[in-house]
């Protein structure tokens, strides 16, 4: 789960509102760009920027500030406020926004949302659901409606939206606590990626949200008042969030010693998902699923398809099953792999995904052959592995496959390369077709 600092813009300044009331404003900085860089320096991996003037007036009003923020930081920025036309969305994309947040238009113009999903891609669109007593508020929270938050999420999901931001207005800026009950109900009722906001004021709140299964937590007032330290919160979340992902990291003082940690700490599953040729109706397999780090976001995206989580470790499958049960995913099935065989029918899959599993396999080529057997003609295969370089992080050099060796092995089995990607300094990704 990501902790996402909020930067609310009004009159070019960084402000916070109490319960969304424009008359109850606190100015925290005259320089939002400086504030953005401060959060990034403290460990933020994404920023949440809201144009309050735009939200109230119906069109973006702080584009220059947004552009300055996006160009000054090296992390993605999600931006909203006044996005009620395709032109406004495109302006924000041009200003550097990685994700566009749309709220009022989801009620007033559902077809606009469908069009934005089709033109920009579902990973770049967030529908914001700002509610009080379960009812959605509009136009920068200045108007109420009779539409239930759960109904908006259901309808937008049918139009291709896969990510939502839920804010309980009565909690926002109050330093009380999130509406855990409402958040749990939304996750239980809908197979979507949900970001939570409103009332988050302690590290315990963040950890509880992570346990519920939200994708991210937008934190505003508590960061500005010091009630939450961003670095401390990130550390606490990392300590509990990756305990079940048992993988290798080399200790600098002894390159032959491996300790348990996560393979995945440098990889954003949403970034991977944005690159994959995955479609919402497909049947896919996550080979070597671990505790479900990729399985869960995949299952949320493939809302009308099927995800098979396969691993040789029953403990890992149990951990994945627990996550699936917790957020009520009904399209996911765990299966135990034995003797290098995938428990999947022949020619039945639209896609296969394996992160760090081929190099770890006792029979790497055999595992690729198994994947080929399970996939129909034209299905996609995605492989993520460590670069074959001697680094402090990652498995021993002898347990790695170079990109060239892995590609040749896959091609020898019968796959053809469609694209290759460098995820970071340590890891690469290959996408192929049968």
C-alpha positions as CSV (number, residue, x, y, z in Angstrom):
1,X,0.0,0.0,0.0
2,X,1.2,3.5,-0.8
3,X,1.1,6.5,1.5
4,X,0.3,9.4,-0.7
5,X,0.8,13.0,0.6
6,X,-1.9,15.4,-0.4
7,X,-1.2,18.9,-1.8
8,X,-4.4,20.9,-2.1
9,X,-4.1,24.1,-4.2
10,X,-6.0,27.3,-3.7
11,X,-4.9,30.6,-5.1
12,X,-1.5,29.0,-5.9
13,X,-0.9,28.1,-2.3
14,X,-0.8,24.8,-0.4
15,X,-3.8,24.7,1.9
16,X,-6.1,22.3,3.8
17,X,-9.8,22.6,4.3
18,X,-11.8,21.4,7.3
19,X,-14.5,18.9,6.2
20,X,-14.2,20.4,2.7
21,X,-15.4,23.9,3.9
22,X,-13.8,26.6,1.8
23,X,-14.5,29.1,4.6
24,X,-12.3,27.0,7.0
25,X,-9.0,27.1,5.2
26,X,-5.5,26.8,6.7
27,X,-2.5,27.8,4.5
28,X,0.5,25.6,5.0
29,X,2.8,26.9,2.3
30,X,3.1,29.6,-0.2
31,X,5.3,27.3,-2.3
32,X,3.5,24.0,-3.2
33,X,6.5,22.9,-5.4
34,X,8.8,23.1,-2.4
35,X,6.3,21.2,-0.3
36,X,6.1,18.5,-3.0
37,X,9.8,18.1,-3.0
38,X,9.8,17.9,0.8
39,X,7.4,14.9,0.7
40,X,9.4,13.2,-2.0
41,X,12.7,13.6,0.0
42,X,10.9,12.0,2.9
43,X,10.1,8.9,0.8
44,X,6.8,9.6,-1.0
45,X,6.5,7.4,-4.1
46,X,3.4,9.3,-5.4
47,X,1.8,12.7,-4.8
48,X,-1.9,13.6,-4.7
49,X,-2.6,17.1,-6.0
50,X,-6.1,18.7,-5.9
51,X,-7.0,22.0,-7.6
52,X,-9.6,23.3,-5.1
53,X,-10.3,26.4,-7.3
54,X,-10.8,24.1,-10.3
55,X,-13.1,21.8,-8.3
56,X,-15.3,24.7,-7.3
57,X,-15.3,26.5,-10.7
58,X,-15.5,23.5,-13.0
59,X,-12.2,23.7,-14.8
60,X,-8.5,23.5,-13.8
61,X,-7.3,26.9,-12.4
62,X,-3.8,26.1,-11.1
63,X,-2.2,24.6,-14.2
64,X,1.1,26.4,-13.9
65,X,1.5,25.2,-10.3
66,X,0.6,21.7,-11.3
67,X,3.1,21.8,-14.1
68,X,5.8,23.1,-11.8
69,X,5.2,20.3,-9.3
70,X,5.1,17.5,-11.9
71,X,8.3,18.7,-13.5
72,X,10.2,19.2,-10.3
73,X,9.7,15.7,-8.8
74,X,10.7,12.2,-10.0
75,X,7.6,10.4,-8.8
76,X,4.1,10.2,-10.5
77,X,1.5,12.8,-9.6
78,X,-2.2,12.2,-9.6
79,X,-4.2,15.3,-10.2
80,X,-7.9,16.3,-9.9
81,X,-10.2,19.2,-9.5
82,X,-12.5,20.6,-12.2
83,X,-12.0,17.8,-14.7
84,X,-15.4,17.8,-16.4
85,X,-14.3,17.7,-20.1
86,X,-11.9,15.7,-22.2
87,X,-10.0,18.9,-22.8
88,X,-9.4,19.5,-19.1
89,X,-8.1,15.9,-18.7
90,X,-5.8,16.4,-21.7
91,X,-4.5,19.7,-20.2
92,X,-3.6,17.9,-17.0
93,X,-1.9,15.1,-18.9
94,X,0.1,17.7,-20.8
95,X,1.0,19.4,-17.5
96,X,2.6,16.1,-16.3
97,X,-0.2,14.3,-14.5
98,X,0.3,10.5,-14.4
99,X,-3.2,9.9,-13.2
100,X,-6.3,12.1,-13.7
101,X,-8.9,12.2,-10.9
102,X,-12.5,12.8,-11.9
103,X,-15.4,13.2,-9.5
104,X,-18.5,15.3,-10.5
105,X,-18.4,14.1,-14.1
106,X,-18.9,10.5,-13.0
107,X,-22.4,11.6,-12.0
108,X,-23.1,14.3,-14.6
109,X,-21.5,12.7,-17.6
110,X,-20.7,9.0,-17.3
111,X,-20.0,8.7,-21.0
112,X,-17.1,11.1,-20.5
113,X,-15.5,8.7,-18.0
114,X,-16.0,5.8,-20.5
115,X,-14.3,7.9,-23.2
116,X,-11.4,8.9,-21.0
117,X,-10.8,5.2,-20.0
118,X,-10.7,4.3,-23.7
119,X,-8.5,7.2,-24.8
120,X,-6.1,7.4,-21.8
121,X,-6.3,3.9,-20.4
122,X,-7.9,2.7,-17.2
123,X,-4.7,2.9,-15.2
124,X,-4.6,6.7,-15.7
125,X,-8.1,7.4,-14.5
126,X,-9.3,7.6,-10.9
127,X,-12.9,8.2,-10.1
128,X,-13.1,10.1,-6.8
129,X,-16.1,9.3,-4.6
130,X,-16.5,12.0,-2.0
131,X,-19.3,11.1,0.3
132,X,-21.1,12.1,3.5
133,X,-23.4,9.6,5.2
134,X,-22.9,7.4,2.2
135,X,-24.2,10.0,-0.3
136,X,-21.9,11.5,-3.0
137,X,-21.0,15.2,-2.9
138,X,-20.3,17.2,-6.1
139,X,-18.6,20.3,-7.4
140,X,-15.8,20.5,-4.8
141,X,-18.1,19.2,-2.1
142,X,-20.3,22.3,-2.4
143,X,-23.4,20.3,-3.5
144,X,-24.9,17.2,-2.2
145,X,-26.6,14.4,-4.2
146,X,-28.9,11.5,-3.6
147,X,-26.5,9.0,-5.2
148,X,-24.9,6.3,-3.0
149,X,-21.1,5.9,-3.2
150,X,-21.5,2.1,-3.7
151,X,-23.7,2.7,-6.7
152,X,-21.2,5.1,-8.3
153,X,-18.4,2.5,-8.0
154,X,-20.6,-0.2,-9.4
155,X,-21.7,1.9,-12.4
156,X,-18.2,3.2,-13.2
157,X,-16.7,-0.3,-12.9
158,X,-19.1,-1.4,-15.6
159,X,-17.7,1.5,-17.8
160,X,-14.1,0.2,-17.4
161,X,-12.9,2.2,-14.3
162,X,-10.6,0.1,-12.2
163,X,-9.4,2.6,-9.5
164,X,-11.4,4.7,-7.1
165,X,-10.6,7.2,-4.4
166,X,-13.0,7.2,-1.5
167,X,-13.2,10.2,0.9
168,X,-15.5,10.6,3.8
169,X,-16.0,14.3,3.8
170,X,-17.1,14.4,7.5
171,X,-13.7,13.0,8.5
172,X,-11.5,15.0,6.1
173,X,-9.1,17.4,7.8
174,X,-10.5,16.5,11.3
175,X,-7.6,14.3,12.6
176,X,-10.3,11.9,13.8
177,X,-10.1,8.5,12.0
178,X,-11.1,7.1,8.6
179,X,-14.6,5.6,8.1
180,X,-13.2,2.1,8.3
181,X,-16.7,0.5,8.1
182,X,-17.6,2.2,4.9
183,X,-14.2,1.4,3.3
184,X,-14.5,-2.2,4.3
185,X,-18.0,-2.4,2.8
186,X,-16.9,-0.9,-0.5
187,X,-14.0,-3.3,-0.8
188,X,-16.2,-6.2,0.1
189,X,-18.9,-5.3,-2.4
190,X,-16.8,-4.3,-5.4
191,X,-13.7,-5.9,-7.0
192,X,-11.8,-2.6,-7.5
193,X,-8.6,-0.9,-6.5
194,X,-9.6,1.6,-3.7
195,X,-7.6,4.5,-2.4
196,X,-8.8,5.8,1.0
197,X,-8.7,9.4,2.3
198,X,-10.3,11.4,5.1
199,X,-9.5,11.4,8.8
200,X,-6.2,9.5,8.6
201,X,-4.3,10.8,11.6
202,X,-2.1,8.0,13.1
203,X,0.2,5.3,11.8
204,X,-2.2,2.8,13.3
205,X,-4.9,4.1,10.9
206,X,-2.5,3.5,8.0
207,X,-1.7,0.0,9.1
208,X,-5.4,-0.9,9.6
209,X,-6.2,0.4,6.1
210,X,-3.4,-1.8,4.7
211,X,-4.9,-4.8,6.5
212,X,-8.3,-4.0,5.0
213,X,-6.8,-4.1,1.5
214,X,-6.8,-0.6,0.2
215,X,-4.3,0.2,-2.5
216,X,-3.2,3.6,-1.1
217,X,-3.9,6.1,1.7
218,X,-4.0,9.8,0.9
219,X,-2.8,11.7,4.0
220,X,-3.1,15.5,4.3
221,X,-3.6,17.4,7.5
222,X,-1.8,14.9,9.7
223,X,1.4,15.3,7.7
224,X,1.2,19.1,7.9
225,X,0.5,19.1,11.6
226,X,3.2,16.5,12.4
227,X,0.7,14.0,13.8
228,X,2.1,11.5,11.3
229,X,5.8,11.4,10.3
230,X,5.9,10.3,6.6
231,X,9.2,8.5,7.0
232,X,8.1,6.7,10.2
233,X,4.8,5.7,8.6
234,X,6.5,4.3,5.5
235,X,8.9,2.3,7.6
236,X,6.1,0.9,9.7
237,X,4.1,-0.1,6.6
238,X,7.2,-1.7,5.0
239,X,7.9,-3.7,8.2
240,X,4.4,-5.3,8.3
241,X,3.5,-5.2,4.6
242,X,6.2,-7.5,3.3
243,X,6.7,-10.0,6.0
244,X,5.0,-12.7,4.0
245,X,7.0,-12.2,0.8
246,X,9.9,-14.5,1.6
247,X,12.6,-13.9,-0.9
248,X,16.4,-13.2,-1.0
249,X,18.6,-10.2,-0.3
250,X,22.4,-10.4,-0.1
251,X,24.1,-9.1,3.0
252,X,27.0,-6.7,1.9
253,X,29.5,-8.3,4.4
254,X,28.9,-11.8,3.1
255,X,27.8,-12.3,-0.5
256,X,27.1,-16.0,0.1
257,X,24.5,-15.4,2.8
258,X,20.9,-14.9,1.9
259,X,18.3,-13.5,4.3
260,X,14.6,-13.3,4.0
261,X,13.0,-10.1,2.6
262,X,11.0,-9.1,-0.4
263,X,11.9,-9.3,-4.1
264,X,9.3,-6.7,-4.8
265,X,10.3,-3.7,-2.8
266,X,11.4,-1.7,-5.9
267,X,8.4,-2.7,-8.1
268,X,5.1,-0.9,-8.2
269,X,2.5,-3.6,-9.3
270,X,0.4,-0.8,-10.8
271,X,3.2,0.2,-13.0
272,X,3.6,-3.4,-14.2
273,X,-0.1,-3.7,-14.7
274,X,-0.1,-0.6,-16.9
275,X,2.4,-2.2,-19.2
276,X,0.8,-5.7,-19.4
277,X,-1.5,-6.7,-22.3
278,X,-4.0,-7.9,-19.7
279,X,-7.7,-7.4,-20.3
280,X,-10.5,-7.5,-17.7
281,X,-12.1,-10.6,-19.0
282,X,-9.0,-12.8,-19.3
283,X,-8.0,-16.0,-17.5
284,X,-4.4,-15.7,-16.3
285,X,-1.9,-17.5,-14.0
286,X,0.5,-15.9,-11.5
287,X,3.3,-18.5,-11.4
288,X,5.2,-18.4,-8.1
289,X,2.6,-16.1,-6.6
290,X,4.2,-15.8,-3.1
291,X,1.8,-14.1,-0.8
292,X,-0.1,-12.5,-3.6
293,X,1.8,-9.3,-4.2
294,X,0.8,-9.3,-7.8
295,X,-2.1,-11.7,-7.6
296,X,-4.4,-9.3,-5.7
297,X,-4.0,-6.2,-8.0
298,X,-4.3,-8.6,-11.1
299,X,-7.5,-10.1,-9.7
300,X,-9.0,-6.6,-9.1
301,X,-8.2,-5.7,-12.7
302,X,-9.5,-8.9,-14.2
303,X,-12.9,-8.4,-12.6
304,X,-14.8,-10.5,-15.2
305,X,-12.0,-13.1,-15.7
306,X,-10.1,-15.5,-13.6
307,X,-6.7,-15.5,-11.8
308,X,-4.9,-18.8,-10.8
309,X,-2.4,-18.2,-8.1
310,X,0.2,-21.0,-8.3
311,X,3.1,-21.7,-5.9
312,X,5.1,-24.7,-4.7
313,X,4.9,-23.4,-1.1
314,X,1.6,-24.1,0.7
315,X,2.4,-21.4,3.3
316,X,2.6,-18.8,0.5
317,X,-0.7,-20.0,-1.0
318,X,-2.3,-19.8,2.4
319,X,-1.1,-16.2,2.7
320,X,-2.5,-15.4,-0.7
321,X,-5.8,-17.1,0.1
322,X,-6.1,-15.0,3.3
323,X,-5.7,-11.8,1.3
324,X,-8.2,-12.9,-1.2
325,X,-10.7,-13.7,1.5
326,X,-10.1,-10.5,3.3
327,X,-11.2,-8.3,0.4
328,X,-13.8,-10.7,-1.0
329,X,-12.2,-11.5,-4.3
330,X,-14.3,-14.2,-5.9
331,X,-12.4,-14.6,-9.2
332,X,-9.2,-16.0,-7.8
333,X,-8.1,-19.6,-7.1
334,X,-5.0,-20.9,-5.4
335,X,-3.3,-24.1,-6.6
336,X,-0.3,-26.0,-5.4
337,X,2.4,-26.8,-8.0
338,X,4.3,-30.0,-7.6
339,X,7.3,-31.5,-9.4
340,X,7.5,-28.4,-11.7
341,X,4.1,-29.0,-13.2
342,X,1.4,-26.2,-13.4
343,X,-2.0,-27.5,-12.3
344,X,-3.7,-25.8,-15.2
345,X,-5.5,-27.3,-18.2
346,X,-3.9,-27.3,-21.7
347,X,-4.6,-24.3,-23.9
348,X,-6.8,-22.6,-21.3
349,X,-5.0,-19.4,-20.4
350,X,-5.1,-15.9,-22.0
351,X,-1.9,-14.9,-20.1
352,X,0.8,-16.1,-17.8
353,X,2.9,-14.0,-15.4
354,X,6.0,-15.1,-13.5
355,X,8.1,-12.7,-11.3
356,X,11.4,-14.2,-10.2
357,X,10.2,-17.7,-10.7
358,X,12.0,-18.9,-13.8
359,X,15.5,-18.3,-12.5
360,X,14.6,-19.9,-9.1
361,X,13.1,-23.0,-10.7
362,X,15.1,-26.2,-10.7
363,X,14.1,-26.6,-14.4
364,X,13.7,-23.1,-15.9
365,X,13.2,-24.4,-19.4
366,X,10.7,-26.9,-18.2
367,X,8.7,-24.2,-16.4
368,X,8.5,-22.2,-19.6
369,X,7.3,-25.3,-21.4
370,X,4.6,-25.8,-18.8
371,X,3.5,-22.2,-19.3
372,X,3.4,-22.7,-23.1
373,X,1.3,-25.9,-22.6
374,X,-1.4,-24.0,-20.6
375,X,-1.7,-21.0,-23.0
376,X,-3.8,-20.8,-26.1
377,X,-2.2,-19.5,-29.3
378,X,-1.7,-15.8,-29.1
379,X,-1.7,-15.7,-25.3
380,X,0.8,-13.4,-23.6
381,X,3.7,-14.3,-21.2
382,X,5.3,-11.8,-18.9
383,X,8.6,-12.5,-17.1
384,X,10.3,-10.4,-14.5
385,X,13.8,-11.3,-13.3
386,X,16.9,-9.8,-11.7
387,X,19.6,-8.4,-14.0
388,X,22.7,-10.6,-13.9
389,X,24.9,-8.2,-12.0
390,X,26.6,-8.5,-8.7
391,X,24.6,-6.2,-6.4
392,X,23.9,-6.0,-2.7
393,X,20.2,-6.5,-3.3
394,X,18.8,-9.7,-4.7
395,X,19.7,-13.4,-5.0
396,X,23.3,-14.6,-5.6
397,X,24.7,-14.1,-9.1
398,X,24.5,-17.8,-9.8
399,X,20.8,-17.8,-9.2
400,X,20.1,-15.1,-11.8
401,X,19.3,-15.3,-15.5
402,X,20.5,-12.6,-17.9
403,X,18.0,-11.0,-20.1
404,X,19.7,-12.5,-23.2
405,X,19.7,-16.0,-21.7
406,X,16.1,-15.8,-20.6
407,X,15.0,-14.5,-24.0
408,X,16.8,-17.3,-25.9
409,X,15.4,-19.9,-23.6
410,X,11.8,-18.6,-24.1
411,X,12.3,-18.4,-27.8
412,X,13.7,-21.9,-28.0
413,X,10.5,-23.1,-26.2
414,X,8.2,-21.4,-28.7
415,X,7.6,-17.8,-27.5
416,X,8.1,-14.7,-29.5
417,X,9.2,-11.4,-28.0
418,X,6.9,-8.4,-28.2
419,X,8.6,-5.9,-25.9
420,X,11.2,-5.6,-23.2
421,X,11.3,-3.1,-20.3
422,X,13.8,-2.0,-17.6
423,X,11.8,-1.7,-14.4
424,X,14.8,-0.2,-12.4
425,X,18.5,-0.6,-12.1
426,X,18.1,-4.2,-10.8
427,X,15.2,-5.8,-12.6
428,X,13.9,-6.2,-16.2
429,X,10.7,-7.5,-17.8
430,X,10.0,-9.4,-21.0
431,X,6.6,-9.6,-22.7
432,X,6.1,-12.4,-25.2
433,X,3.4,-14.2,-27.1
434,X,2.8,-17.9,-27.8
